[in-house]
Amino acid sequence: MKTETKHILLAEDDVDFGSILKQYLEMSGFSVEWAKNGTEALTLFNKSNFNICVLDVMMPKLDGFSVAEQLIEINPEIPFIFLTARKMKEDKLKGLKLGADDYVVKPFEADELVLRLNNILKRTQRTTYSVSSEEIITIGNSKFNTKRLELYINNNIQRVTEKEGALIQFLILHKNQLLKREEVLNAIWKNDDFFSGRSMDVFISRLRKYFKEDPSITIESIRGIGLEFKIS
């Protein structure tokens, strides 16, 4: 059976390093498009469909963090890894807060990067969790269209991604219950590691933003345990 080639966006301004890394990734079975600065990376991202992005932090025109912020606006579910020569804790925390799936400090072994990429792709491309065959689900004073992936809140329509939709359905199924973090992670992310946890935090923040106009719905965090999706 033929394996589908995974398409990578590589953003790296160091020409020698970028050329070698591109060749190694292609030898490892990936299809690679290489951008030499942040602006070029965004241009390529808008022209093609990628499975994952590898972003150098320190780049001309736009740094890796700025690129990631814009990529997330275009596709909130795109997985990405940061590459950096700096070991500053602040940089790592900033990257993880943006929702990075990993953070790799140079120098590193290329085969280690390939393993990390494959692990992330396995985790992020699994089939998302689904809990309902109904097309329209009522949530408090709002409604959720599971087929069109649309939230209807106060006569406003909010489109959501597939993973956001799966998370919403899971929370509805377990409404007004204390949920442990690992329960949610294993159901939706199929993994309860650190990076999946950071990704979940980003998604929960988005849902809070979506539901803030409906006072009947709250998502409460219980420190050290998990969360509760409350519907009054």
N, CA, C and O of each residue as an XYZ file, in Angstrom:
928
protein
N       0.841     -1.185      0.000
C       0.000      0.000      0.000
C       0.881      1.242      0.000
O       1.837      1.326      0.771
N       0.568      2.196     -0.850
C       1.391      3.397     -0.976
C       1.126      4.349      0.185
O      -0.027      4.620      0.522
N       2.188      4.852      0.789
C       2.066      5.796      1.897
C       1.972      7.219      1.360
O       2.735      7.613      0.478
N       1.029      7.983      1.899
C       0.862      9.373      1.462
C       2.052     10.210      1.926
O       2.450     10.156      3.090
N       2.613     10.982      0.998
C       3.744     11.850      1.331
C       3.264     13.015      2.184
O       2.267     13.660      1.861
N       3.976     13.281      3.268
C       3.633     14.386      4.163
C       4.324     15.663      3.686
O       5.520     15.668      3.394
N       3.556     16.731      3.616
C       4.021     17.998      3.052
C       4.442     18.938      4.186
O       3.632     19.284      5.046
N       5.696     19.340      4.180
C       6.250     20.190      5.237
C       6.584     21.582      4.711
O       7.148     21.731      3.627
N       6.229     22.597      5.493
C       6.720     23.951      5.251
C       7.913     24.162      6.171
O       7.768     24.153      7.393
N       9.081     24.350      5.592
C      10.311     24.617      6.347
C      10.656     26.086      6.191
O      10.863     26.560      5.074
N      10.718     26.807      7.290
C      11.097     28.223      7.273
C      12.420     28.369      8.014
O      12.462     28.269      9.240
N      13.500     28.606      7.271
C      14.852     28.666      7.836
C      15.693     29.618      6.989
O      15.832     29.415      5.782
N      16.257     30.660      7.614
C      16.989     31.674      6.849
C      18.460     31.311      6.622
O      19.106     31.895      5.752
N      18.999     30.357      7.389
C      20.380     29.915      7.189
C      20.419     29.013      5.951
O      19.920     27.888      5.979
N      21.015     29.517      4.865
C      20.970     28.818      3.580
C      21.640     27.445      3.651
O      21.088     26.465      3.150
N      22.821     27.364      4.266
C      23.532     26.083      4.337
C      22.756     25.063      5.165
O      22.546     23.927      4.740
N      22.337     25.485      6.343
C      21.599     24.583      7.231
C      20.251     24.188      6.623
O      19.861     23.021      6.664
N      19.543     25.176      6.057
C      18.242     24.910      5.456
C      18.330     23.932      4.299
O      17.482     23.052      4.152
N      19.366     24.092      3.474
C      19.548     23.201      2.320
C      19.782     21.760      2.768
O      19.206     20.824      2.213
N      20.632     21.596      3.774
C      20.935     20.248      4.281
C      19.701     19.630      4.925
O      19.398     18.458      4.703
N      18.982     20.431      5.731
C      17.802     19.912      6.420
C      16.708     19.530      5.422
O      16.042     18.509      5.591
N      16.524     20.347      4.388
C      15.532     20.047      3.350
C      15.856     18.705      2.675
O      14.975     17.865      2.489
N      17.115     18.522      2.318
C      17.523     17.276      1.669
C      17.295     16.075      2.571
O      16.835     15.029      2.114
N      17.618     16.222      3.862
C      17.458     15.101      4.792
C      15.983     14.752      4.965
O      15.619     13.576      4.989
N      15.139     15.770      5.085
C      13.704     15.523      5.244
C      13.132     14.846      4.002
O      12.285     13.959      4.109
N      13.592     15.262      2.831
C      13.120     14.634      1.588
C      13.604     13.188      1.500
O      12.870     12.320      1.029
N      14.830     12.923      1.949
C      15.338     11.550      1.980
C      14.529     10.691      2.957
O      14.471      9.469      2.821
N      13.911     11.343      3.937
C      13.120     10.624      4.947
C      11.664     10.476      4.538
O      10.837     10.022      5.329
N      11.345     10.856      3.306
C      10.003     10.622      2.785
C       9.050     11.791      2.822
O       7.872     11.636      2.501
N       9.538     12.977      3.213
C       8.682     14.159      3.250
C       8.793     14.960      1.959
O       9.818     14.925      1.277
N       7.729     15.678      1.637
C       7.764     16.684      0.581
C       7.970     18.032      1.264
O       7.220     18.387      2.173
N       8.983     18.786      0.833
C       9.377     19.992      1.563
C       9.337     21.227      0.673
O       9.865     21.221     -0.440
N       8.702     22.289      1.176
C       8.812     23.615      0.555
C       9.569     24.496      1.537
O       9.209     24.583      2.711
N      10.614     25.145      1.052
C      11.544     25.867      1.924
C      11.407     27.373      1.721
O      11.555     27.879      0.609
N      11.124     28.076      2.810
C      11.070     29.534      2.812
C      12.285     30.066      3.562
O      12.674     29.513      4.590
N      12.881     31.133      3.051
C      14.113     31.659      3.643
C      13.875     32.880      4.532
O      14.828     33.461      5.050
N      12.624     33.269      4.710
C      12.270     34.305      5.679
C      10.795     34.158      6.035
O      10.069     33.385      5.410
N      10.359     34.908      7.046
C       8.993     34.765      7.532
C       7.927     35.151      6.528
O       6.891     34.492      6.437
N       8.168     36.212      5.775
C       7.192     36.664      4.779
C       7.009     35.619      3.682
O       5.890     35.341      3.252
N       8.123     35.048      3.238
C       8.052     34.007      2.206
C       7.309     32.776      2.734
O       6.584     32.120      1.987
N       7.490     32.467      4.014
C       6.798     31.324      4.619
C       5.287     31.514      4.559
O       4.560     30.576      4.231
N       4.807     32.708      4.870
C       3.373     32.976      4.818
C       2.834     32.884      3.392
O       1.734     32.380      3.165
N       3.623     33.376      2.436
C       3.216     33.301      1.027
C       3.049     31.846      0.592
O       2.055     31.494     -0.043
N       4.023     31.005      0.934
C       3.948     29.592      0.579
C       2.773     28.918      1.274
O       2.084     28.091      0.677
N       2.544     29.270      2.538
C       1.458     28.640      3.301
C       0.100     28.923      2.671
O      -0.788     28.071      2.678
N      -0.052     30.117      2.130
C      -1.322     30.491      1.503
C      -1.516     29.848      0.135
O      -2.629     29.827     -0.389
N      -0.438     29.324     -0.445
C      -0.528     28.726     -1.784
C      -0.690     27.213     -1.759
O      -1.179     26.630     -2.728
N      -0.284     26.562     -0.656
C      -0.287     25.093     -0.615
C      -0.921     24.583      0.670
O      -1.114     25.334      1.627
N      -1.242     23.293      0.676
C      -1.733     22.632      1.876
C      -0.579     21.865      2.515
O       0.056     21.030      1.871
N      -0.315     22.155      3.779
C       0.787     21.513      4.490
C       0.251     20.651      5.630
O      -0.804     20.929      6.200
N       0.997     19.610      5.945
C       0.659     18.760      7.081
C       1.268     19.271      8.378
O       0.712     19.068      9.457
N       2.422     19.939      8.266
C       3.119     20.433      9.455
C       4.110     21.521      9.028
O       4.560     21.547      7.883
N       4.443     22.418      9.965
C       5.390     23.499      9.680
C       6.570     23.427     10.655
O       6.396     23.153     11.843
N       7.768     23.676     10.130
C       8.990     23.738     10.939
C       9.514     25.161     10.808
O       9.941     25.568      9.727
N       9.484     25.921     11.904
C       9.757     27.355     11.851
C      10.969     27.730     12.686
O      11.005     27.481     13.891
N      11.961     28.329     12.041
C      13.082     28.890     12.791
C      12.582     30.135     13.513
O      11.821     30.920     12.948
N      13.006     30.316     14.757
C      12.531     31.467     15.529
C      13.119     32.769     15.004
O      12.386     33.732     14.779
N      14.438     32.811     14.804
C      15.110     34.044     14.398
C      15.214     34.118     12.877
O      16.111     33.523     12.279
N      14.291     34.851     12.259
C      14.291     35.020     10.797
C      14.091     36.480     10.448
O      13.476     37.217     11.218
N      14.602     36.920      9.291
C      14.369     38.303      8.852
C      12.930     38.506      8.406
O      12.226     37.554      8.072
N      12.509     39.767      8.407
C      11.180     40.219      7.967
C      10.091     39.858      8.964
O       9.383     40.742      9.447
N       9.942     38.567      9.282
C       9.022     38.132     10.330
C       9.687     36.990     11.083
O      10.185     36.048     10.468
N       9.699     37.067     12.415
C      10.297     35.963     13.159
C       9.318     34.786     13.231
O       8.151     34.902     12.858
N       9.830     33.648     13.723
C       9.021     32.439     13.749
C       7.760     32.575     14.580
O       6.722     32.023     14.214
N       7.823     33.302     15.700
C       6.647     33.489     16.546
C       5.554     34.260     15.796
O       4.378     33.901     15.858
N       5.952     35.314     15.093
C       4.983     36.115     14.329
C       4.371     35.297     13.201
O       3.176     35.405     12.925
N       5.189     34.482     12.552
C       4.684     33.614     11.488
C       3.653     32.644     12.054
O       2.580     32.462     11.479
N       3.987     32.020     13.190
C       3.072     31.047     13.804
C       1.730     31.677     14.142
O       0.685     31.064     13.924
N       1.748     32.891     14.672
C       0.504     33.574     15.019
C      -0.400     33.732     13.791
O      -1.616     33.556     13.872
N       0.218     34.068     12.653
C      -0.580     34.251     11.434
C      -1.022     32.920     10.829
O      -2.106     32.824     10.253
N      -0.173     31.887     10.962
C      -0.566     30.566     10.466
C      -1.791     30.059     11.218
O      -2.697     29.478     10.623
N      -1.812     30.283     12.531
C      -2.927     29.840     13.360
C      -4.214     30.549     12.960
O      -5.294     29.960     12.992
N      -4.088     31.830     12.580
C      -5.273     32.567     12.119
C      -5.837     31.939     10.851
O      -7.052     31.882     10.668
N      -4.952     31.469      9.978
C      -5.378     30.856      8.713
C      -5.904     29.443      8.939
O      -6.950     29.069      8.408
N      -5.173     28.662      9.732
C      -5.559     27.272     10.013
C      -5.220     26.951     11.465
O      -4.073     26.621     11.768
N      -6.201     27.041     12.373
C      -5.932     26.840     13.805
C      -5.416     25.449     14.156
O      -4.857     25.264     15.238
N      -5.586     24.468     13.275
C      -5.202     23.103     13.611
C      -3.856     22.673     13.011
O      -3.450     21.521     13.166
N      -3.167     23.590     12.328
C      -1.890     23.217     11.723
C      -0.856     22.957     12.822
O      -0.626     23.837     13.652
N      -0.234     21.792     12.854
C       0.823     21.556     13.845
C       2.117     22.247     13.424
O       2.390     22.373     12.230
N       2.910     22.691     14.387
C       4.172     23.349     14.043
C       5.209     23.147     15.136
O       4.889     22.985     16.314
N       6.471     23.164     14.698
C       7.633     23.019     15.572
C       8.507     24.257     15.419
O       8.678     24.763     14.309
N       9.057     24.746     16.518
C      10.018     25.839     16.461
C      11.442     25.293     16.511
O      11.734     24.360     17.260
N      12.327     25.888     15.703
C      13.765     25.623     15.771
C      14.446     26.886     16.273
O      14.098     27.986     15.843
N      15.404     26.749     17.169
C      16.098     27.935     17.656
C      17.498     27.593     18.142
O      17.757     26.484     18.609
N      18.388     28.559     18.023
C      19.743     28.390     18.546
C      19.819     28.900     19.973
O      20.847     28.754     20.634
N      18.733     29.499     20.454
C      18.723     30.069     21.793
C      18.072     29.103     22.785
O      17.147     28.367     22.440
N      18.573     29.120     24.023
C      18.048     28.218     25.043
C      17.287     28.983     26.126
O      17.126     28.493     27.244
N      16.824     30.178     25.790
C      16.149     31.006     26.772
C      14.788     30.404     27.145
O      13.993     30.050     26.274
N      14.539     30.297     28.443
C      13.284     29.739     28.942
C      12.094     30.554     28.453
O      11.034     30.001     28.159
N      12.272     31.881     28.366
C      11.179     32.759     27.940
C      10.741     32.434     26.515
O       9.550     32.449     26.203
N      11.727     32.136     25.641
C      11.399     31.792     24.260
C      10.585     30.501     24.202
O       9.596     30.405     23.475
N      11.020     29.517     24.980
C      10.322     28.230     24.965
C       8.893     28.387     25.464
O       7.963     27.835     24.877
N       8.718     29.143     26.549
C       7.375     29.359     27.082
C       6.496     30.106     26.088
O       5.313     29.800     25.939
N       7.088     31.094     25.406
C       6.329     31.850     24.410
C       5.859     30.935     23.291
O       4.710     31.017     22.857
N       6.755     30.053     22.819
C       6.395     29.121     21.764
C       5.297     28.178     22.187
O       4.369     27.927     21.420
N       5.384     27.647     23.403
C       4.380     26.711     23.890
C       3.036     27.400     24.103
O       1.988     26.801     23.864
N       3.061     28.652     24.550
C       1.811     29.393     24.725
C       1.106     29.624     23.397
O      -0.120     29.718     23.347
N       1.884     29.714     22.321
C       1.289     29.861     20.993
C       0.653     28.564     20.516
O      -0.094     28.557     19.538
N       0.951     27.461     21.211
C       0.389     26.170     20.827
C       1.348     25.288     20.058
O       0.919     24.343     19.395
N       2.661     25.581     20.132
C       3.641     24.766     19.406
C       3.576     23.316     19.856
O       3.356     23.028     21.032
N       3.769     22.405     18.908
C       3.767     20.978     19.224
C       5.120     20.508     19.731
O       5.217     19.449     20.351
N       6.162     21.282     19.475
C       7.488     20.932     19.984
C       8.404     22.140     19.813
O       8.072     23.089     19.103
N       9.555     22.093     20.468
C      10.517     23.196     20.465
C      11.898     22.559     20.474
O      12.282     21.935     21.464
N      12.656     22.707     19.379
C      13.922     22.004     19.209
C      15.072     23.007     19.197
O      15.077     23.948     18.404
N      16.039     22.799     20.074
C      17.186     23.708     20.195
C      18.344     23.198     19.341
O      18.720     22.028     19.421
N      18.906     24.092     18.519
C      20.076     23.755     17.704
C      21.324     23.728     18.579
O      21.409     24.502     19.533
N      22.287     22.871     18.291
C      22.273     21.861     17.222
C      21.476     20.635     17.650
O      21.362     20.348     18.841
N      20.929     19.918     16.684
C      20.167     18.710     16.983
C      20.438     17.681     15.895
O      20.912     18.017     14.809
N      20.138     16.444     16.193
C      20.290     15.372     15.222
C      19.088     15.375     14.291
O      17.946     15.405     14.750
N      19.337     15.343     12.985
C      18.253     15.404     12.019
C      17.287     14.231     12.167
O      16.082     14.393     11.974
N      17.808     13.048     12.510
C      16.912     11.900     12.653
C      15.995     12.058     13.860
O      14.890     11.517     13.882
N      16.461     12.805     14.869
C      15.592     13.094     16.019
C      14.432     13.988     15.592
O      13.296     13.781     16.019
N      14.717     14.986     14.746
C      13.656     15.857     14.245
C      12.641     15.049     13.440
O      11.436     15.260     13.580
N      13.110     14.131     12.603
C      12.208     13.290     11.809
C      11.291     12.473     12.720
O      10.094     12.364     12.456
N      11.847     11.898     13.790
C      11.037     11.133     14.739
C       9.972     12.017     15.394
O       8.817     11.617     15.546
N      10.384     13.215     15.775
C       9.428     14.139     16.405
C       8.311     14.517     15.430
O       7.138     14.557     15.803
N       8.688     14.792     14.180
C       7.685     15.140     13.175
C       6.690     13.995     12.969
O       5.479     14.214     12.941
N       7.203     12.787     12.828
C       6.324     11.638     12.613
C       5.407     11.398     13.805
O       4.237     11.058     13.626
N       5.918     11.568     15.009
C       5.090     11.383     16.206
C       3.981     12.416     16.275
O       2.845     12.093     16.621
N       4.309     13.659     15.948
C       3.299     14.721     15.960
C       2.224     14.451     14.904
O       1.033     14.606     15.173
N       2.648     14.048     13.706
C       1.692     13.778     12.636
C       0.777     12.598     12.985
O      -0.413     12.626     12.670
N       1.314     11.586     13.618
C       0.484     10.452     14.042
C      -0.567     10.909     15.036
O      -1.722     10.486     14.981
N      -0.149     11.785     15.951
C      -1.049     12.253     17.001
C      -2.131     13.186     16.449
O      -3.301     13.073     16.813
N      -1.731     14.104     15.573
C      -2.659     15.140     15.123
C      -3.570     14.691     13.995
O      -4.606     15.313     13.759
N      -3.208     13.617     13.287
C      -4.016     13.217     12.136
C      -4.901     12.018     12.406
O      -5.484     11.449     11.482
N      -5.007     11.624     13.689
C      -5.963     10.579     14.021
C      -7.372     11.108     13.861
O      -7.598     12.316     13.927
N      -8.313     10.216     13.653
C      -9.711     10.622     13.504
C     -10.198     11.264     14.787
O      -9.965     10.740     15.876
N     -10.869     12.391     14.663
C     -11.343     13.090     15.842
C     -12.525     12.375     16.474
O     -13.225     11.603     15.819
N     -12.737     12.645     17.765
C     -13.779     12.016     18.554
C     -15.142     12.575     18.151
O     -15.280     13.785     17.968
N     -16.126     11.731     18.013
C     -17.480     12.171     17.688
C     -18.445     11.520     18.663
O     -18.332     10.327     18.945
N     -19.394     12.294     19.180
C     -20.284     11.759     20.204
C     -21.756     11.832     19.833
O     -22.594     11.357     20.599
N     -22.098     12.398     18.704
C     -23.510     12.565     18.383
C     -23.759     12.468     16.888
O     -22.975     12.953     16.072
N     -24.885     11.821     16.548
C     -25.295     11.757     15.150
C     -26.325     12.839     14.843
O     -26.727     13.008     13.692
N     -26.756     13.579     15.882
C     -27.715     14.662     15.668
C     -27.044     15.807     14.918
O     -25.861     16.087     15.109
N     -27.820     16.460     14.064
C     -27.247     17.583     13.321
C     -27.214     18.847     14.151
O     -26.236     19.593     14.094
N     -28.277     19.111     14.935
C     -28.349     20.306     15.761
C     -28.432     19.903     17.234
O     -29.321     19.155     17.639
N     -27.485     20.417     18.024
C     -27.484     20.155     19.465
C     -27.700     21.482     20.190
O     -27.059     22.484     19.874
N     -28.614     21.476     21.170
C     -28.848     22.671     21.975
C     -27.871     22.696     23.146
O     -27.707     21.705     23.858
N     -27.222     23.852     23.333
C     -26.279     24.046     24.442
C     -26.686     25.329     25.168
O     -26.438     26.420     24.656
N     -27.294     25.228     26.326
C     -27.738     26.422     27.017
C     -28.699     27.211     26.136
O     -29.731     26.699     25.700
N     -28.338     28.474     25.882
C     -29.152     29.314     24.993
C     -28.619     29.296     23.559
O     -29.067     30.073     22.716
N     -27.679     28.422     23.293
C     -27.036     28.361     21.978
C     -27.324     27.020     21.310
O     -27.903     26.117     21.913
N     -26.909     26.915     20.054
C     -27.064     25.671     19.311
C     -25.770     25.390     18.550
O     -25.022     26.305     18.206
N     -25.522     24.093     18.294
C     -24.329     23.677     17.554
C     -24.731     22.741     16.432
O     -25.347     21.701     16.663
N     -24.372     23.126     15.205
C     -24.629     22.296     14.030
C     -23.417     21.400     13.817
O     -22.355     21.866     13.405
N     -23.584     20.100     14.104
C     -22.453     19.174     14.048
C     -22.001     18.876     12.630
O     -20.853     18.484     12.418
N     -22.882     19.054     11.655
C     -22.515     18.761     10.267
C     -21.814     19.950      9.619
O     -20.820     19.784      8.912
N     -22.334     21.143      9.863
C     -21.746     22.347      9.268
C     -20.650     22.960     10.153
O     -19.971     23.905      9.754
N     -20.493     22.397     11.372
C     -19.509     22.909     12.331
C     -19.722     24.404     12.586
O     -18.809     25.219     12.456
N     -20.953     24.726     12.950
C     -21.320     26.114     13.214
C     -21.983     26.230     14.583
O     -22.847     25.430     14.943
N     -21.554     27.252     15.343
C     -22.188     27.604     16.608
C     -23.120     28.780     16.378
O     -22.739     29.762     15.740
N     -24.355     28.687     16.899
C     -25.311     29.778     16.781
C     -25.504     30.367     18.174
O     -26.136     29.758     19.037
N     -24.954     31.555     18.379
C     -24.999     32.209     19.682
C     -25.512     33.629     19.502
O     -24.889     34.440     18.817
N     -26.649     33.926     20.118
C     -27.238     35.276     20.036
C     -27.343     35.770     18.591
O     -26.940     36.889     18.275
N     -27.883     34.929     17.733
C     -28.085     35.255     16.308
C     -26.784     35.445     15.538
O     -26.800     35.917     14.401
N     -25.674     35.086     16.139
C     -24.388     35.121     15.447
C     -23.944     33.704     15.106
O     -24.250     32.760     15.834
N     -23.220     33.556     13.995
C     -22.725     32.255     13.567
C     -21.209     32.231     13.692
O     -20.521     33.101     13.158
N     -20.691     31.232     14.397
C     -19.246     31.047     14.569
C     -18.854     29.703     13.984
O     -19.255     28.660     14.500
N     -18.064     29.715     12.897
C     -17.545     28.466     12.344
C     -16.433     27.941     13.236
O     -15.622     28.718     13.741
N     -16.387     26.628     13.435
C     -15.335     26.022     14.251
C     -14.615     24.952     13.437
O     -15.124     24.498     12.412
N     -13.437     24.553     13.891
C     -12.683     23.508     13.224
C     -13.208     22.134     13.650
O     -14.012     22.034     14.577
N     -12.753     21.082     12.975
C     -13.200     19.733     13.316
C     -12.837     19.362     14.743
O     -13.650     18.782     15.463
N     -11.620     19.692     15.154
C     -11.208     19.338     16.513
C     -11.968     20.157     17.546
O     -12.328     19.637     18.603
N     -12.217     21.429     17.255
C     -13.043     22.233     18.163
C     -14.437     21.635     18.273
O     -15.015     21.583     19.359
N     -14.979     21.183     17.136
C     -16.302     20.569     17.140
C     -16.340     19.295     17.958
O     -17.290     19.059     18.703
N     -15.303     18.465     17.821
C     -15.223     17.230     18.600
C     -15.128     17.534     20.092
O     -15.744     16.851     20.910
N     -14.345     18.571     20.448
C     -14.210     18.959     21.849
C     -15.542     19.478     22.398
O     -15.929     19.144     23.519
N     -16.234     20.286     21.612
C     -17.543     20.801     22.041
C     -18.508     19.645     22.311
O     -19.195     19.635     23.333
N     -18.560     18.677     21.403
C     -19.471     17.543     21.585
C     -19.107     16.725     22.820
O     -19.991     16.277     23.551
N     -17.820     16.530     23.055
C     -17.384     15.773     24.229
C     -17.789     16.497     25.511
O     -18.245     15.870     26.467
N     -17.622     17.812     25.526
C     -17.987     18.588     26.710
C     -19.500     18.572     26.931
O     -19.958     18.516     28.072
N     -20.269     18.622     25.856
C     -21.728     18.558     25.978
C     -22.147     17.220     26.582
O     -23.011     17.168     27.457
N     -21.538     16.157     26.116
C     -21.864     14.824     26.611
C     -21.579     14.703     28.111
O     -22.252     13.958     28.823
N     -20.570     15.448     28.581
C     -20.175     15.380     29.986
C     -20.456     16.704     30.706
O     -19.718     17.088     31.614
N     -21.507     17.388     30.305
C     -21.835     18.684     30.904
C     -22.101     18.540     32.403
O     -22.602     17.518     32.873
N     -21.745     19.604     33.140
C     -21.950     19.673     34.588
C     -21.292     18.523     35.331
O     -21.775     18.081     36.374
N     -20.168     18.038     34.775
C     -19.377     16.992     35.421
C     -17.929     17.462     35.531
O     -17.428     18.191     34.675
N     -17.274     17.029     36.600
C     -15.856     17.326     36.736
C     -15.076     16.369     35.846
O     -15.130     15.153     36.030
N     -14.350     16.926     34.878
C     -13.566     16.119     33.939
C     -12.081     16.266     34.242
O     -11.575     17.383     34.356
N     -11.391     15.159     34.371
C      -9.944     15.202     34.532
C      -9.295     15.547     33.199
O      -9.797     15.170     32.140
N      -8.184     16.260     33.256
C      -7.485     16.664     32.023
C      -7.166     15.462     31.139
O      -7.360     15.506     29.924
N      -6.674     14.384     31.762
C      -6.281     13.227     30.959
C      -7.465     12.570     30.256
O      -7.296     11.952     29.204
N      -8.679     12.700     30.837
C      -9.873     12.157     30.179
C     -10.115     12.879     28.855
O     -10.350     12.253     27.821
N     -10.053     14.209     28.913
C     -10.293     15.008     27.710
C      -9.188     14.772     26.685
O      -9.459     14.595     25.498
N      -7.946     14.770     27.153
C      -6.805     14.593     26.249
C      -6.850     13.242     25.549
O      -6.628     13.168     24.341
N      -7.130     12.182     26.281
C      -7.155     10.851     25.668
C      -8.340     10.676     24.727
O      -8.254      9.917     23.762
N      -9.440     11.365     24.995
C     -10.614     11.254     24.125
C     -10.438     12.026     22.826
O     -10.815     11.538     21.760
N      -9.874     13.217     22.901
C      -9.797     14.093     21.721
C      -8.419     14.075     21.076
O      -8.315     14.023     19.850
N      -7.360     14.118     21.878
C      -5.989     14.164     21.336
C      -5.340     12.785     21.255
O      -4.276     12.629     20.657
N      -5.988     11.779     21.863
C      -5.461     10.403     21.884
C      -4.088     10.326     22.548
O      -3.323      9.392     22.307
N      -3.785     11.319     23.388
C      -2.486     11.392     24.030
C      -2.594     12.382     25.181
O      -3.291     13.389     25.058
N      -1.918     12.115     26.301
C      -1.991     13.064     27.415
C      -0.612     13.618     27.776
O      -0.335     13.916     28.938
N       0.261     13.753     26.748
C       1.595     14.292     27.017
C       1.556     15.808     27.164
O       0.504     16.432     27.029
N       2.725     16.391     27.444
C       2.809     17.825     27.731
C       2.323     18.683     26.568
O       1.581     19.644     26.773
N       2.736     18.341     25.352
C       2.407     19.175     24.208
C       0.922     19.087     23.861
O       0.325     20.080     23.444
N       0.320     17.907     24.029
C      -1.123     17.774     23.835
C      -1.859     18.627     24.868
O      -2.884     19.240     24.569
N      -1.317     18.656     26.089
C      -1.926     19.474     27.138
C      -1.893     20.948     26.804
O      -2.866     21.664     27.041
N      -0.767     21.414     26.249
C      -0.682     22.823     25.849
C      -1.660     23.114     24.726
O      -2.289     24.172     24.704
N      -1.789     22.180     23.792
C      -2.739     22.348     22.695
C      -4.160     22.426     23.237
O      -4.945     23.263     22.790
N      -4.502     21.562     24.197
C      -5.837     21.587     24.768
C      -6.130     22.930     25.431
O      -7.236     23.456     25.302
N      -5.150     23.487     26.139
C      -5.346     24.788     26.788
C      -5.700     25.864     25.770
O      -6.557     26.710     26.025
N      -5.034     25.830     24.612
C      -5.326     26.795     23.551
C      -6.766     26.623     23.061
O      -7.481     27.605     22.861
N      -7.184     25.371     22.869
C      -8.535     25.105     22.375
C      -9.595     25.506     23.404
O     -10.637     26.047     23.035
N      -9.344     25.248     24.673
C     -10.288     25.639     25.719
C     -10.434     27.162     25.751
O     -11.537     27.679     25.927
N      -9.322     27.875     25.580
C      -9.372     29.352     25.547
C     -10.241     29.833     24.398
O     -10.999     30.790     24.549
N     -10.132     29.164     23.235
C     -10.968     29.547     22.092
C     -12.445     29.317     22.393
O     -13.284     30.161     22.075
N     -12.765     28.174     23.006
C     -14.171     27.883     23.315
C     -14.730     28.896     24.303
O     -15.880     29.319     24.183
N     -13.924     29.281     25.271
C     -14.384     30.313     26.221
C     -14.710     31.609     25.486
O     -15.691     32.286     25.795
N     -13.875     31.938     24.511
C     -14.113     33.151     23.724
C     -15.412     33.027     22.926
O     -16.183     33.983     22.843
N     -15.657     31.855     22.339
C     -16.880     31.646     21.567
C     -18.134     31.772     22.437
O     -19.121     32.391     22.038
N     -18.078     31.171     23.639
C     -19.266     31.079     24.482
C     -19.458     32.265     25.426
O     -20.419     32.292     26.195
N     -18.558     33.238     25.374
C     -18.648     34.338     26.342
C     -19.936     35.150     26.195
O     -20.356     35.819     27.139
N     -20.574     35.096     25.000
C     -21.810     35.847     24.786
C     -23.036     35.107     25.307
O     -24.142     35.648     25.281
N     -22.852     33.868     25.782
C     -23.964     33.086     26.321
C     -23.723     32.887     27.820
O     -22.907     32.048     28.201
N     -24.424     33.648     28.680
C     -24.189     33.571     30.131
C     -24.603     32.236     30.744
O     -24.272     31.959     31.897
N     -25.318     31.410     29.993
C     -25.746     30.112     30.539
C     -24.639     29.069     30.461
O     -24.779     27.969     30.996
N     -23.520     29.420     29.782
C     -22.434     28.456     29.578
C     -21.135     28.987     30.176
O     -20.740     30.119     29.899
N     -20.475     28.179     30.988
C     -19.156     28.527     31.500
C     -18.255     27.280     31.459
O     -18.717     26.149     31.608
N     -16.968     27.528     31.256
C     -15.978     26.443     31.319
C     -15.048     26.790     32.466
O     -14.209     27.683     32.343
N     -15.194     26.086     33.582
C     -14.418     26.375     34.777
C     -13.226     25.433     34.893
O     -13.372     24.221     34.736
N     -12.059     25.982     35.165
C     -10.860     25.171     35.383
C     -10.714     24.877     36.860
O     -10.848     25.773     37.694
N     -10.443     23.638     37.183
C     -10.192     23.232     38.559
C      -8.710     22.889     38.657
O      -8.263     21.875     38.123
N      -7.959     23.732     39.337
C      -6.506     23.634     39.365
C      -6.033     22.240     39.804
O      -6.458     21.711     40.831
N      -5.147     21.673     38.994
C      -4.557     20.396     39.330
C      -5.435     19.188     39.036
O      -5.010     18.048     39.220
N      -6.664     19.436     38.576
C      -7.582     18.307     38.303
C      -8.061     18.315     36.859
O      -7.803     17.372     36.111
N      -8.761     19.379     36.464
C      -9.317     19.409     35.119
C     -10.243     20.580     34.920
O      -9.886     21.722     35.207
N     -11.436     20.299     34.427
C     -12.372     21.381     34.130
C     -13.814     20.885     34.229
O     -14.081     19.687     34.325
N     -14.729     21.849     34.203
C     -16.148     21.524     34.214
C     -16.871     22.405     33.207
O     -16.733     23.628     33.233
N     -17.640     21.785     32.320
C     -18.440     22.498     31.322
C     -19.827     22.679     31.912
O     -20.637     21.752     31.911
N     -20.100     23.886     32.420
C     -21.343     24.138     33.153
C     -22.400     24.775     32.246
O     -22.136     25.743     31.532
N     -23.582     24.207     32.299
C     -24.727     24.758     31.561
C     -25.849     24.953     32.568
O     -26.287     24.000     33.213
N     -26.311     26.189     32.700
C     -27.361     26.492     33.676
C     -28.726     26.602     32.996
O     -29.729     26.852     33.663
